[in-house]
Amino acid sequence: MKKTVLITGGSAGIGYEMSRLFARDNYRLLWVSKPPEELANAKEKIMKELPSVEVRILAKDLSNVSAAQEVFDWVESLGFFVDVLVNNAGFGNYGDFEKNDLEKDLAMIRLNVINVYQLTRLFLVEMEKNKGGKIMNISSSASYFPLPNSSAYAATKAFVRHMSNSLWLELKARKSKVQITTVCPGAIVNTNFQAAANMQNVRTFTSGLASVTPQEVAKDAYKGLKKGKQIVRTGWKFRINYYITKITPRFITDFMLIREMEREE
């Protein structure tokens, strides 16, 4: 029987690259994303590459408080059981904390935090009933560090990591058959994230210290999911830097973080 994966933000970036990997393993793809044109174009593109893939799409702004329930209802109307949920959709916002657009920050918090919580909860109930399933929540390297000019974004990703890791322990303690994997990528280049977050020319994407491609993230994340890993830190550069910061004095780490989050002239 064909399995089903639901990927939010599946029509672009790491969501799209992961979709290609799932499709090659004969998964049915359910995509939820905001731009209808992007969804349609991505569907056409992946079906040209993999003609046998089945793709269903839903254009939805996941920052709306009712969106998670609407997504769940849509899946139920299709009659599919979601074997794998990938909470991938998200965006950032860069700038002085008190000067950033308030509505954009609140929409980011609703999408990165509330939507991830609600979708995880809704589909976990169904997976528990079915005695199996997998959830992948995309956090970020930002979840480990204080990020000047992106403090709210870093906080949202810290929520995702802590919630997911805590849930992993909870499921383990009650011997659940549901698996949860948290993915923490470094700064992802060659996506729409930079423009959406107003992070053009921010050094973290160009310095090469922890930057990573969507293909590298997707490959590491998919491999980690199949192995049942609790947490996946994607990209060899970020993995090295993560362990280096464990032994680096705080004032040096803080200096590097400030430098990495500066906009290049």
Buried (B, 14 or more C-beta within 10 A) or exposed (E): EEBBBBBBBBBBBBBBBBBBBBBEEEBBBBBBBBBEEBBEEBBEEBBEEBEEBBBBBBBBBBBBEEBBEBBBEBBEEEEBBBBBBBBBBBBBBBBEEEEBEEEBBEBBBBBBBBBBBBBBEBBBEBBBEEEEBBBBBBBBBBBBBBBBBBBBBBBBBBBBBEBBBEBBEEBEEEEBEBBBBBBBBBBBBEBEBBEBBBBEEBBBBEBEBBBBBBBBBBBBBBEBBEEEBBBBBBBEBBBEBBEEBEEEEEEEBBEBBEEBBBEEE
